[in-house]
Amino acid sequence: MQLDTLAGLERVAVRTRNSTYEITVLSPRTGDVLVRGGQFFPVHTRARLAGCSHGRTIITTRVQSVVPIRDSLPAH
């Protein structure tokens, strides 16, 4: 997933072998996101998404899929 191709507040579902995560992009340029899911993120938590990083790092199992989350619009 190329984060800088996404728009701010765009959401994606990321499925790994063991978990599913909901990621909301806050800043595509800096990698700031909200993440929820898996063992470490039971509620929306601010994080920085990076290929490799320093500091507290959470490593997941291999990513199986990344799909956009489309909000359902109410029927008129």
Backbone as CSV, one residue per row, in Angstrom:
resi,resn,N_x,N_y,N_z,CA_x,CA_y,CA_z,C_x,C_y,C_z
1,MET,0.851,-1.172,0.000,0.000,0.000,0.000,0.892,1.228,0.000
2,GLN,0.667,2.103,-0.930,1.415,3.353,-1.006,0.589,4.422,-0.287
3,LEU,0.971,4.721,0.952,0.177,5.601,1.805,-0.033,6.981,1.200
4,ASP,0.981,7.514,0.535,0.852,8.884,0.023,-0.066,8.988,-1.193
5,THR,-0.620,7.866,-1.664,-1.614,7.926,-2.743,-3.036,8.003,-2.192
6,LEU,-3.178,7.877,-0.883,-4.495,7.938,-0.255,-4.803,9.360,0.183
7,ALA,-6.084,9.662,0.298,-6.519,10.977,0.755,-6.658,10.966,2.276
8,GLY,-6.561,12.147,2.871,-6.812,12.276,4.298,-8.211,11.791,4.635
9,LEU,-8.356,11.072,5.717,-9.584,10.473,6.229,-10.070,9.284,5.408
10,GLU,-9.304,8.863,4.405,-9.646,7.629,3.690,-9.396,6.449,4.627
11,ARG,-10.260,5.426,4.519,-10.142,4.267,5.405,-9.899,3.012,4.588
12,VAL,-9.084,2.120,5.147,-8.830,0.831,4.520,-8.906,-0.257,5.583
13,ALA,-9.277,-1.450,5.140,-9.259,-2.633,5.997,-8.044,-3.451,5.594
14,VAL,-7.228,-3.781,6.567,-6.019,-4.568,6.319,-6.187,-5.895,7.038
15,ARG,-6.152,-6.979,6.271,-6.298,-8.313,6.846,-4.949,-9.004,6.835
16,THR,-4.549,-9.496,7.995,-3.347,-10.320,8.099,-3.803,-11.744,8.370
17,ARG,-2.858,-12.631,8.523,-3.227,-14.021,8.805,-4.022,-14.134,10.108
18,ASN,-3.699,-13.293,11.098,-4.298,-13.429,12.418,-5.309,-12.359,12.797
19,SER,-5.324,-11.219,12.103,-6.153,-10.098,12.542,-6.652,-9.279,11.364
20,THR,-7.643,-8.436,11.656,-8.101,-7.432,10.708,-7.991,-6.074,11.383
21,TYR,-7.466,-5.110,10.651,-7.273,-3.758,11.168,-8.045,-2.774,10.312
22,GLU,-8.621,-1.774,10.944,-9.214,-0.642,10.243,-8.239,0.522,10.393
23,ILE,-7.794,1.059,9.275,-6.826,2.157,9.301,-7.459,3.376,8.650
24,THR,-7.449,4.494,9.374,-7.928,5.775,8.863,-6.723,6.679,8.671
25,VAL,-6.522,7.148,7.460,-5.370,8.000,7.145,-5.637,9.412,7.662
26,LEU,-4.760,9.906,8.526,-4.856,11.283,8.993,-3.994,12.199,8.136
27,SER,-2.768,11.764,7.851,-1.854,12.542,7.020,-1.059,11.596,6.131
28,PRO,-1.394,11.545,4.839,-0.658,10.661,3.929,0.834,11.027,3.860
29,ARG,1.149,12.299,4.003,2.533,12.764,3.885,3.410,12.270,5.034
30,THR,2.869,12.289,6.256,3.666,11.906,7.421,3.460,10.464,7.853
31,GLY,2.395,9.816,7.347,2.099,8.444,7.757,1.273,8.362,9.019
32,ASP,0.748,9.502,9.511,-0.098,9.484,10.708,-1.440,8.850,10.378
33,VAL,-1.854,7.884,11.203,-3.093,7.145,10.989,-3.785,6.898,12.320
34,LEU,-5.049,6.517,12.250,-5.745,5.900,13.375,-5.873,4.432,13.023
35,VAL,-5.589,3.566,13.974,-5.676,2.130,13.718,-6.518,1.486,14.812
36,ARG,-7.341,0.507,14.409,-8.140,-0.255,15.366,-8.146,-1.696,14.903
37,GLY,-7.952,-2.618,15.832,-8.007,-4.034,15.516,-6.814,-4.784,16.064
38,GLY,-6.866,-6.083,15.940,-5.776,-6.918,16.428,-5.661,-6.887,17.939
39,GLN,-4.626,-7.485,18.447,-4.393,-7.605,19.884,-4.028,-6.274,20.543
40,PHE,-3.334,-5.398,19.824,-2.787,-4.193,20.439,-3.660,-2.949,20.294
41,PHE,-4.668,-2.975,19.431,-5.456,-1.781,19.158,-6.955,-2.053,19.286
42,PRO,-7.467,-2.307,20.507,-8.897,-2.590,20.672,-9.774,-1.362,20.392
43,VAL,-9.212,-0.174,20.514,-9.918,1.078,20.201,-9.062,1.870,19.224
44,HIS,-9.676,2.854,18.553,-8.895,3.685,17.632,-7.706,4.298,18.370
45,THR,-6.519,4.103,17.807,-5.278,4.574,18.419,-4.463,5.297,17.363
46,ARG,-3.947,6.462,17.727,-3.104,7.205,16.792,-1.756,6.493,16.670
47,ALA,-1.287,6.366,15.433,-0.012,5.676,15.174,0.621,6.276,13.930
48,ARG,1.852,5.882,13.651,2.521,6.273,12.416,2.825,4.999,11.647
49,LEU,2.326,4.939,10.415,2.514,3.781,9.562,3.784,3.977,8.752
50,ALA,4.708,3.017,8.859,5.981,3.127,8.148,6.492,1.737,7.808
51,GLY,7.274,1.662,6.741,7.882,0.393,6.361,8.857,-0.091,7.417
52,CYS,9.632,0.812,7.932,10.500,0.517,9.080,10.544,1.777,9.919
53,SER,10.651,1.618,11.202,10.591,2.789,12.067,11.411,2.564,13.323
54,HIS,11.510,3.607,14.103,12.207,3.546,15.382,11.184,3.747,16.483
55,GLY,11.540,3.435,17.698,10.612,3.586,18.806,9.789,2.331,18.976
56,ARG,8.604,2.488,19.519,7.732,1.333,19.753,7.181,0.853,18.421
57,THR,7.497,-0.358,18.060,7.106,-0.923,16.778,6.212,-2.134,17.001
58,ILE,5.123,-2.190,16.256,4.243,-3.356,16.271,4.422,-4.048,14.929
59,ILE,4.772,-5.306,14.954,4.957,-6.084,13.727,3.814,-7.077,13.633
60,THR,3.152,-7.103,12.480,2.034,-8.025,12.282,2.496,-9.217,11.460
61,THR,1.615,-10.199,11.369,1.867,-11.280,10.429,1.708,-10.722,9.016
62,ARG,2.088,-11.491,8.030,2.059,-11.036,6.635,0.677,-10.525,6.238
63,VAL,0.651,-9.389,5.548,-0.602,-8.809,5.075,-1.181,-9.681,3.970
64,GLN,-2.461,-10.025,4.114,-3.175,-10.841,3.137,-3.925,-9.977,2.122
65,SER,-4.534,-8.873,2.619,-5.279,-8.000,1.717,-5.420,-6.604,2.311
66,VAL,-5.569,-5.633,1.406,-5.852,-4.244,1.770,-6.993,-3.800,0.866
67,VAL,-8.126,-3.433,1.471,-9.273,-3.017,0.665,-9.835,-1.711,1.221
68,PRO,-10.289,-0.828,0.327,-10.901,0.419,0.792,-12.195,0.139,1.552
69,ILE,-12.472,0.949,2.537,-13.750,0.882,3.256,-14.616,1.994,2.705
70,ARG,-15.694,1.623,2.101,-16.638,2.585,1.537,-17.790,2.769,2.533
71,ASP,-18.065,4.006,2.900,-19.196,4.275,3.784,-20.484,4.075,3.019
72,SER,-21.431,3.433,3.659,-22.737,3.239,3.034,-23.534,4.527,3.140
73,LEU,-24.122,4.931,2.044,-24.974,6.109,2.037,-26.409,5.674,2.260
74,PRO,-27.162,6.432,3.069,-28.564,6.047,3.284,-29.361,6.158,1.995
75,ALA,-30.310,5.245,1.822,-31.173,5.271,0.636,-32.127,6.442,0.717
76,HIS,-32.402,7.069,-0.415,-33.321,8.220,-0.451,-34.608,7.800,-1.103
